[in-house]
Every structure is written in C-alpha cells, then in structure tokens.
Amino acid sequence: MTPLHLLSGGAAKGLVSALQARFLGKTGLAIEGSFNAVGMMRDQLLAGAPCDAVILTDALITQLTESGHVKPGSAWPLGIVKTGIAVKDGVATPLLESATQLRQALLAASTVYFPDPVKATAGIHFMNVLKQLGIEAELGDRLRPYPNGAAAMQALSQAGEPGAIGCTQVTEIIFAPGVQLVAALPKEFELATVYTAAVCSRATQPQAAATLIELLTSEEAASLRSAGGFEPTAH
C-alpha cells in the first residue's frame, strides 16, 4: 500500500515518530516523512514532491494556503516551539538567563553548531542573535552550520573538542541523543514559532492526511507534544 507522504520541518520529527505506530493502527498506512529546514521543505513542496500532509511554520502554511498549495480549512497548530541552547550530555551547563550570560557562553565555546542560516527558522534567528550581540565576526571560524537542527545536534553530540555548544529548536534538542537542553534563549532573544499541520492540495490520500493531523493535535497526544517541546496555543 502507498505510504502517506509528509513534508515537515525538523521540529516535528520526534512527535511524528512517537505517533507512527498509532497512525499505522488507525489507517494501515506507514508514514514516509521528509524532515528538514522549513524553507527546504517548502521548496520541495513547490517543486512538486509527493505530499499528502505538510508541517511547517504557521506563517508558511498561511502563504501556501493563499497560493493554493494547501487545502483551505485543513490547517491546525501543533503548538509553539522555542529555540534553545544545547551542550553534550554530561557537560556542565552555562547560565543563560540574560544577554550577557548568553554572550559569555557563546564566546567561551570552542565550536558552535546550528542549523542552516538561510532556510532554517532557528538558524536564521540564531545568526540575528549573534549580530545583535556583536559577536558574529568574533565567532567566525568557530561556527558550524548544518542543513537542519537534527544534523547540527548529531554533530554536536559527536564533537571531539571540549566546550562545544549548539543552538536549535528545543524539540530537536529534546529528541537528539547525546545532547541536553540547557535553556531556551533569554527572553529578549526569544523565538517562539507556531508549527502548523495541513493537508496538501494535491494529496492523493487527503483523508489519511486529515487523520494524521487529527492524531497529532488530539487531546490524547497532548502529553507527547508537551514532552517533545511543543507548548500549547489556541487554534
């Protein structure tokens, strides 16, 4: 049987994985998911990649609905995802309650792992934070961008040098083995992104896509969303 095709920002990978067995039990379908930077996933959708359901930032889903690529009325928010700082498991965690502490932690880092600064929500934001802190040039050769947050966290977990640090969305940090969440970015640099799921206009299995969205946003999955780093938002 043809699987359900999902294009999704990396922030939702852990949540989707946690619900795959439940979705299979309800529909008899496996999920063939592509997870990457939201800009890259949008580009794949626009390029004609197979897609039944899509999970991107709420702003992108709105744009895709207006352009006719997403079925009107099918969008439901999964929750708010914040961006945070990570270090390897077992490493002492720096204080990150203020801009000064964040600046000190980053300047003290041997290397800094983060997602694509052009197409990834957290990567774009993180580069802006470095500019606001005035340390973009100083960190220069210590910056390690990766295609997405999951890849960045995997690289951080395997970093051989002491003092490595990372930044991506908290959902990706929580589900990444070998790293730990230190804290969300300090309030003045907070990035709180609403992620939304919707049915693709060219879906070959629109009912199954709607079932997946219903499952992801259901009350029974609330604890999974919370544990995975999604904070509630009103529809």
KEBA-450322 format. One record per residue (C-alpha): residue number from 1; residue in three letters; y, z, x negated. Coordinates in steps of 0.5 Angstrom, whole numbers. Layout:
<site><n>NUM</n><res>ALA</res><y>Y</y><z>Z</z><x>X</x></site>
...
//
This chain:
<site><n>1</n><res>MET</res><y>0</y><z>0</z><x>0</x></site>
<site><n>2</n><res>THR</res><y>7</y><z>-2</z><x>-2</x></site>
<site><n>3</n><res>PRO</res><y>11</y><z>5</z><x>-5</x></site>
<site><n>4</n><res>LEU</res><y>17</y><z>7</z><x>-3</x></site>
<site><n>5</n><res>HIS</res><y>23</y><z>4</z><x>-8</x></site>
<site><n>6</n><res>LEU</res><y>28</y><z>10</z><x>-9</x></site>
<site><n>7</n><res>LEU</res><y>34</y><z>9</z><x>-14</x></site>
<site><n>8</n><res>SER</res><y>37</y><z>15</z><x>-16</x></site>
<site><n>9</n><res>GLY</res><y>42</y><z>19</z><x>-20</x></site>
<site><n>10</n><res>GLY</res><y>38</y><z>23</z><x>-25</x></site>
<site><n>11</n><res>ALA</res><y>41</y><z>30</z><x>-22</x></site>
<site><n>12</n><res>ALA</res><y>36</y><z>29</z><x>-16</x></site>
<site><n>13</n><res>LYS</res><y>30</y><z>27</z><x>-20</x></site>
<site><n>14</n><res>GLY</res><y>27</y><z>34</z><x>-20</x></site>
<site><n>15</n><res>LEU</res><y>28</y><z>35</z><x>-13</x></site>
<site><n>16</n><res>VAL</res><y>25</y><z>29</z><x>-11</x></site>
<site><n>17</n><res>SER</res><y>19</y><z>30</z><x>-16</x></site>
<site><n>18</n><res>ALA</res><y>18</y><z>37</z><x>-12</x></site>
<site><n>19</n><res>LEU</res><y>17</y><z>34</z><x>-6</x></site>
<site><n>20</n><res>GLN</res><y>13</y><z>28</z><x>-7</x></site>
<site><n>21</n><res>ALA</res><y>6</y><z>31</z><x>-5</x></site>
<site><n>22</n><res>ARG</res><y>9</y><z>33</z><x>2</x></site>
<site><n>23</n><res>PHE</res><y>12</y><z>26</z><x>3</x></site>
<site><n>24</n><res>LEU</res><y>6</y><z>23</z><x>1</x></site>
<site><n>25</n><res>GLY</res><y>2</y><z>27</z><x>6</x></site>
<site><n>26</n><res>LYS</res><y>7</y><z>25</z><x>11</x></site>
<site><n>27</n><res>THR</res><y>7</y><z>18</z><x>10</x></site>
<site><n>28</n><res>GLY</res><y>1</y><z>16</z><x>6</x></site>
<site><n>29</n><res>LEU</res><y>6</y><z>13</z><x>1</x></site>
<site><n>30</n><res>ALA</res><y>8</y><z>14</z><x>-6</x></site>
<site><n>31</n><res>ILE</res><y>15</y><z>14</z><x>-9</x></site>
<site><n>32</n><res>GLU</res><y>17</y><z>9</z><x>-14</x></site>
<site><n>33</n><res>GLY</res><y>23</y><z>12</z><x>-17</x></site>
<site><n>34</n><res>SER</res><y>28</y><z>10</z><x>-22</x></site>
<site><n>35</n><res>PHE</res><y>33</y><z>15</z><x>-24</x></site>
<site><n>36</n><res>ASN</res><y>39</y><z>14</z><x>-29</x></site>
<site><n>37</n><res>ALA</res><y>46</y><z>15</z><x>-29</x></site>
<site><n>38</n><res>VAL</res><y>49</y><z>14</z><x>-23</x></site>
<site><n>39</n><res>GLY</res><y>53</y><z>8</z><x>-25</x></site>
<site><n>40</n><res>MET</res><y>47</y><z>4</z><x>-28</x></site>
<site><n>41</n><res>MET</res><y>43</y><z>6</z><x>-21</x></site>
<site><n>42</n><res>ARG</res><y>49</y><z>3</z><x>-17</x></site>
<site><n>43</n><res>ASP</res><y>49</y><z>-4</z><x>-22</x></site>
<site><n>44</n><res>GLN</res><y>41</y><z>-4</z><x>-21</x></site>
<site><n>45</n><res>LEU</res><y>42</y><z>-4</z><x>-13</x></site>
<site><n>46</n><res>LEU</res><y>48</y><z>-9</z><x>-13</x></site>
<site><n>47</n><res>ALA</res><y>43</y><z>-14</z><x>-18</x></site>
<site><n>48</n><res>GLY</res><y>38</y><z>-14</z><x>-12</x></site>
<site><n>49</n><res>ALA</res><y>33</y><z>-9</z><x>-15</x></site>
<site><n>50</n><res>PRO</res><y>28</y><z>-7</z><x>-10</x></site>
<site><n>51</n><res>CYS</res><y>31</y><z>-1</z><x>-6</x></site>
<site><n>52</n><res>ASP</res><y>29</y><z>3</z><x>0</x></site>
<site><n>53</n><res>ALA</res><y>33</y><z>9</z><x>-1</x></site>
<site><n>54</n><res>VAL</res><y>38</y><z>11</z><x>-6</x></site>
<site><n>55</n><res>ILE</res><y>41</y><z>18</z><x>-8</x></site>
<site><n>56</n><res>LEU</res><y>48</y><z>17</z><x>-11</x></site>
<site><n>57</n><res>THR</res><y>55</y><z>21</z><x>-11</x></site>
<site><n>58</n><res>ASP</res><y>58</y><z>21</z><x>-4</x></site>
<site><n>59</n><res>ALA</res><y>64</y><z>17</z><x>-7</x></site>
<site><n>60</n><res>LEU</res><y>59</y><z>11</z><x>-9</x></site>
<site><n>61</n><res>ILE</res><y>55</y><z>12</z><x>-3</x></site>
<site><n>62</n><res>THR</res><y>61</y><z>11</z><x>1</x></site>
<site><n>63</n><res>GLN</res><y>63</y><z>5</z><x>-3</x></site>
<site><n>64</n><res>LEU</res><y>56</y><z>2</z><x>-2</x></site>
<site><n>65</n><res>THR</res><y>56</y><z>3</z><x>6</x></site>
<site><n>66</n><res>GLU</res><y>63</y><z>0</z><x>6</x></site>
<site><n>67</n><res>SER</res><y>60</y><z>-6</z><x>2</x></site>
<site><n>68</n><res>GLY</res><y>54</y><z>-7</z><x>7</x></site>
<site><n>69</n><res>HIS</res><y>49</y><z>-5</z><x>1</x></site>
<site><n>70</n><res>VAL</res><y>47</y><z>2</z><x>5</x></site>
<site><n>71</n><res>LYS</res><y>46</y><z>3</z><x>12</x></site>
<site><n>72</n><res>PRO</res><y>52</y><z>6</z><x>16</x></site>
<site><n>73</n><res>GLY</res><y>50</y><z>13</z><x>19</x></site>
<site><n>74</n><res>SER</res><y>44</y><z>14</z><x>15</x></site>
<site><n>75</n><res>ALA</res><y>47</y><z>18</z><x>9</x></site>
<site><n>76</n><res>TRP</res><y>46</y><z>25</z><x>9</x></site>
<site><n>77</n><res>PRO</res><y>48</y><z>30</z><x>3</x></site>
<site><n>78</n><res>LEU</res><y>43</y><z>34</z><x>-1</x></site>
<site><n>79</n><res>GLY</res><y>48</y><z>39</z><x>-4</x></site>
<site><n>80</n><res>ILE</res><y>54</y><z>40</z><x>-9</x></site>
<site><n>81</n><res>VAL</res><y>52</y><z>39</z><x>-17</x></site>
<site><n>82</n><res>LYS</res><y>56</y><z>43</z><x>-22</x></site>
<site><n>83</n><res>THR</res><y>56</y><z>41</z><x>-29</x></site>
<site><n>84</n><res>GLY</res><y>54</y><z>46</z><x>-35</x></site>
<site><n>85</n><res>ILE</res><y>52</y><z>47</z><x>-42</x></site>
<site><n>86</n><res>ALA</res><y>45</y><z>48</z><x>-45</x></site>
<site><n>87</n><res>VAL</res><y>42</y><z>50</z><x>-51</x></site>
<site><n>88</n><res>LYS</res><y>35</y><z>50</z><x>-53</x></site>
<site><n>89</n><res>ASP</res><y>30</y><z>55</z><x>-51</x></site>
<site><n>90</n><res>GLY</res><y>30</y><z>62</z><x>-55</x></site>
<site><n>91</n><res>VAL</res><y>37</y><z>61</z><x>-58</x></site>
<site><n>92</n><res>ALA</res><y>43</y><z>66</z><x>-57</x></site>
<site><n>93</n><res>THR</res><y>48</y><z>63</z><x>-51</x></site>
<site><n>94</n><res>PRO</res><y>55</y><z>63</z><x>-52</x></site>
<site><n>95</n><res>LEU</res><y>60</y><z>66</z><x>-48</x></site>
<site><n>96</n><res>LEU</res><y>63</y><z>60</z><x>-43</x></site>
<site><n>97</n><res>GLU</res><y>68</y><z>64</z><x>-39</x></site>
<site><n>98</n><res>SER</res><y>74</y><z>61</z><x>-41</x></site>
<site><n>99</n><res>ALA</res><y>77</y><z>54</z><x>-44</x></site>
<site><n>100</n><res>THR</res><y>78</y><z>58</z><x>-51</x></site>
<site><n>101</n><res>GLN</res><y>71</y><z>60</z><x>-51</x></site>
<site><n>102</n><res>LEU</res><y>68</y><z>53</z><x>-49</x></site>
<site><n>103</n><res>ARG</res><y>72</y><z>50</z><x>-54</x></site>
<site><n>104</n><res>GLN</res><y>70</y><z>55</z><x>-59</x></site>
<site><n>105</n><res>ALA</res><y>63</y><z>54</z><x>-57</x></site>
<site><n>106</n><res>LEU</res><y>63</y><z>46</z><x>-58</x></site>
<site><n>107</n><res>LEU</res><y>67</y><z>47</z><x>-65</x></site>
<site><n>108</n><res>ALA</res><y>61</y><z>51</z><x>-67</x></site>
<site><n>109</n><res>ALA</res><y>56</y><z>46</z><x>-65</x></site>
<site><n>110</n><res>SER</res><y>52</y><z>42</z><x>-70</x></site>
<site><n>111</n><res>THR</res><y>51</y><z>37</z><x>-65</x></site>
<site><n>112</n><res>VAL</res><y>53</y><z>36</z><x>-58</x></site>
<site><n>113</n><res>TYR</res><y>48</y><z>32</z><x>-53</x></site>
<site><n>114</n><res>PHE</res><y>51</y><z>29</z><x>-47</x></site>
<site><n>115</n><res>PRO</res><y>50</y><z>23</z><x>-42</x></site>
<site><n>116</n><res>ASP</res><y>53</y><z>16</z><x>-42</x></site>
<site><n>117</n><res>PRO</res><y>60</y><z>17</z><x>-42</x></site>
<site><n>118</n><res>VAL</res><y>62</y><z>10</z><x>-39</x></site>
<site><n>119</n><res>LYS</res><y>56</y><z>10</z><x>-33</x></site>
<site><n>120</n><res>ALA</res><y>54</y><z>18</z><x>-32</x></site>
<site><n>121</n><res>THR</res><y>58</y><z>22</z><x>-28</x></site>
<site><n>122</n><res>ALA</res><y>57</y><z>28</z><x>-33</x></site>
<site><n>123</n><res>GLY</res><y>58</y><z>24</z><x>-39</x></site>
<site><n>124</n><res>ILE</res><y>65</y><z>21</z><x>-36</x></site>
<site><n>125</n><res>HIS</res><y>67</y><z>28</z><x>-34</x></site>
<site><n>126</n><res>PHE</res><y>65</y><z>31</z><x>-41</x></site>
<site><n>127</n><res>MET</res><y>69</y><z>26</z><x>-45</x></site>
<site><n>128</n><res>ASN</res><y>75</y><z>28</z><x>-41</x></site>
<site><n>129</n><res>VAL</res><y>74</y><z>35</z><x>-42</x></site>
<site><n>130</n><res>LEU</res><y>74</y><z>34</z><x>-50</x></site>
<site><n>131</n><res>LYS</res><y>80</y><z>30</z><x>-49</x></site>
<site><n>132</n><res>GLN</res><y>83</y><z>36</z><x>-45</x></site>
<site><n>133</n><res>LEU</res><y>81</y><z>41</z><x>-50</x></site>
<site><n>134</n><res>GLY</res><y>84</y><z>37</z><x>-56</x></site>
<site><n>135</n><res>ILE</res><y>77</y><z>36</z><x>-60</x></site>
<site><n>136</n><res>GLU</res><y>74</y><z>29</z><x>-58</x></site>
<site><n>137</n><res>ALA</res><y>76</y><z>27</z><x>-65</x></site>
<site><n>138</n><res>GLU</res><y>74</y><z>33</z><x>-69</x></site>
<site><n>139</n><res>LEU</res><y>67</y><z>33</z><x>-66</x></site>
<site><n>140</n><res>GLY</res><y>67</y><z>25</z><x>-67</x></site>
<site><n>141</n><res>ASP</res><y>60</y><z>24</z><x>-71</x></site>
<site><n>142</n><res>ARG</res><y>57</y><z>30</z><x>-68</x></site>
<site><n>143</n><res>LEU</res><y>57</y><z>27</z><x>-61</x></site>
<site><n>144</n><res>ARG</res><y>50</y><z>25</z><x>-59</x></site>
<site><n>145</n><res>PRO</res><y>51</y><z>20</z><x>-52</x></site>
<site><n>146</n><res>TYR</res><y>44</y><z>18</z><x>-49</x></site>
<site><n>147</n><res>PRO</res><y>43</y><z>14</z><x>-43</x></site>
<site><n>148</n><res>ASN</res><y>43</y><z>20</z><x>-38</x></site>
<site><n>149</n><res>GLY</res><y>42</y><z>27</z><x>-37</x></site>
<site><n>150</n><res>ALA</res><y>35</y><z>28</z><x>-38</x></site>
<site><n>151</n><res>ALA</res><y>34</y><z>24</z><x>-44</x></site>
<site><n>152</n><res>ALA</res><y>40</y><z>28</z><x>-47</x></site>
<site><n>153</n><res>MET</res><y>37</y><z>34</z><x>-45</x></site>
<site><n>154</n><res>GLN</res><y>30</y><z>32</z><x>-48</x></site>
<site><n>155</n><res>ALA</res><y>33</y><z>30</z><x>-55</x></site>
<site><n>156</n><res>LEU</res><y>37</y><z>37</z><x>-55</x></site>
<site><n>157</n><res>SER</res><y>30</y><z>40</z><x>-54</x></site>
<site><n>158</n><res>GLN</res><y>27</y><z>37</z><x>-60</x></site>
<site><n>159</n><res>ALA</res><y>34</y><z>37</z><x>-64</x></site>
<site><n>160</n><res>GLY</res><y>32</y><z>40</z><x>-71</x></site>
<site><n>161</n><res>GLU</res><y>38</y><z>42</z><x>-73</x></site>
<site><n>162</n><res>PRO</res><y>41</y><z>49</z><x>-71</x></site>
<site><n>163</n><res>GLY</res><y>47</y><z>50</z><x>-67</x></site>
<site><n>164</n><res>ALA</res><y>46</y><z>44</z><x>-62</x></site>
<site><n>165</n><res>ILE</res><y>49</y><z>44</z><x>-55</x></site>
<site><n>166</n><res>GLY</res><y>49</y><z>40</z><x>-49</x></site>
<site><n>167</n><res>CYS</res><y>52</y><z>38</z><x>-43</x></site>
<site><n>168</n><res>THR</res><y>50</y><z>35</z><x>-37</x></site>
<site><n>169</n><res>GLN</res><y>49</y><z>37</z><x>-29</x></site>
<site><n>170</n><res>VAL</res><y>46</y><z>43</z><x>-28</x></site>
<site><n>171</n><res>THR</res><y>40</y><z>40</z><x>-24</x></site>
<site><n>172</n><res>GLU</res><y>38</y><z>36</z><x>-30</x></site>
<site><n>173</n><res>ILE</res><y>38</y><z>42</z><x>-35</x></site>
<site><n>174</n><res>ILE</res><y>34</y><z>47</z><x>-30</x></site>
<site><n>175</n><res>PHE</res><y>28</y><z>42</z><x>-30</x></site>
<site><n>176</n><res>ALA</res><y>28</y><z>40</z><x>-37</x></site>
<site><n>177</n><res>PRO</res><y>23</y><z>43</z><x>-41</x></site>
<site><n>178</n><res>GLY</res><y>25</y><z>47</z><x>-48</x></site>
<site><n>179</n><res>VAL</res><y>33</y><z>48</z><x>-46</x></site>
<site><n>180</n><res>GLN</res><y>36</y><z>53</z><x>-42</x></site>
<site><n>181</n><res>LEU</res><y>42</y><z>53</z><x>-38</x></site>
<site><n>182</n><res>VAL</res><y>48</y><z>57</z><x>-41</x></site>
<site><n>183</n><res>ALA</res><y>53</y><z>57</z><x>-35</x></site>
<site><n>184</n><res>ALA</res><y>57</y><z>52</z><x>-31</x></site>
<site><n>185</n><res>LEU</res><y>63</y><z>49</z><x>-34</x></site>
<site><n>186</n><res>PRO</res><y>69</y><z>54</z><x>-34</x></site>
<site><n>187</n><res>LYS</res><y>73</y><z>54</z><x>-27</x></site>
<site><n>188</n><res>GLU</res><y>79</y><z>50</z><x>-30</x></site>
<site><n>189</n><res>PHE</res><y>74</y><z>44</z><x>-32</x></site>
<site><n>190</n><res>GLU</res><y>69</y><z>45</z><x>-26</x></site>
<site><n>191</n><res>LEU</res><y>66</y><z>39</z><x>-24</x></site>
<site><n>192</n><res>ALA</res><y>62</y><z>39</z><x>-17</x></site>
<site><n>193</n><res>THR</res><y>59</y><z>33</z><x>-15</x></site>
<site><n>194</n><res>VAL</res><y>56</y><z>32</z><x>-8</x></site>
<site><n>195</n><res>TYR</res><y>50</y><z>28</z><x>-8</x></site>
<site><n>196</n><res>THR</res><y>48</y><z>24</z><x>-2</x></site>
<site><n>197</n><res>ALA</res><y>42</y><z>20</z><x>0</x></site>
<site><n>198</n><res>ALA</res><y>42</y><z>14</z><x>4</x></site>
<site><n>199</n><res>VAL</res><y>38</y><z>8</z><x>7</x></site>
<site><n>200</n><res>CYS</res><y>39</y><z>1</z><x>3</x></site>
<site><n>201</n><res>SER</res><y>41</y><z>-4</z><x>8</x></site>
<site><n>202</n><res>ARG</res><y>35</y><z>-9</z><x>5</x></site>
<site><n>203</n><res>ALA</res><y>30</y><z>-3</z><x>5</x></site>
<site><n>204</n><res>THR</res><y>23</y><z>-6</z><x>7</x></site>
<site><n>205</n><res>GLN</res><y>21</y><z>1</z><x>9</x></site>
<site><n>206</n><res>PRO</res><y>27</y><z>4</z><x>13</x></site>
<site><n>207</n><res>GLN</res><y>23</y><z>9</z><x>17</x></site>
<site><n>208</n><res>ALA</res><y>20</y><z>12</z><x>11</x></site>
<site><n>209</n><res>ALA</res><y>26</y><z>12</z><x>7</x></site>
<site><n>210</n><res>ALA</res><y>29</y><z>16</z><x>13</x></site>
<site><n>211</n><res>THR</res><y>23</y><z>20</z><x>13</x></site>
<site><n>212</n><res>LEU</res><y>24</y><z>22</z><x>5</x></site>
<site><n>213</n><res>ILE</res><y>32</y><z>23</z><x>7</x></site>
<site><n>214</n><res>GLU</res><y>30</y><z>28</z><x>12</x></site>
<site><n>215</n><res>LEU</res><y>25</y><z>32</z><x>8</x></site>
<site><n>216</n><res>LEU</res><y>30</y><z>32</z><x>2</x></site>
<site><n>217</n><res>THR</res><y>35</y><z>35</z><x>7</x></site>
<site><n>218</n><res>SER</res><y>31</y><z>39</z><x>11</x></site>
<site><n>219</n><res>GLU</res><y>31</y><z>47</z><x>12</x></site>
<site><n>220</n><res>GLU</res><y>24</y><z>48</z><x>9</x></site>
<site><n>221</n><res>ALA</res><y>27</y><z>44</z><x>3</x></site>
<site><n>222</n><res>ALA</res><y>33</y><z>49</z><x>2</x></site>
<site><n>223</n><res>SER</res><y>30</y><z>54</z><x>-3</x></site>
<site><n>224</n><res>LEU</res><y>28</y><z>48</z><x>-7</x></site>
<site><n>225</n><res>ARG</res><y>35</y><z>45</z><x>-7</x></site>
<site><n>226</n><res>SER</res><y>37</y><z>52</z><x>-9</x></site>
<site><n>227</n><res>ALA</res><y>32</y><z>53</z><x>-14</x></site>
<site><n>228</n><res>GLY</res><y>34</y><z>46</z><x>-17</x></site>
<site><n>229</n><res>GLY</res><y>41</y><z>47</z><x>-18</x></site>
<site><n>230</n><res>PHE</res><y>44</y><z>44</z><x>-11</x></site>
<site><n>231</n><res>GLU</res><y>49</y><z>48</z><x>-8</x></site>
<site><n>232</n><res>PRO</res><y>50</y><z>47</z><x>0</x></site>
<site><n>233</n><res>THR</res><y>55</y><z>43</z><x>3</x></site>
<site><n>234</n><res>ALA</res><y>57</y><z>42</z><x>10</x></site>
<site><n>235</n><res>HIS</res><y>55</y><z>35</z><x>13</x></site>
//
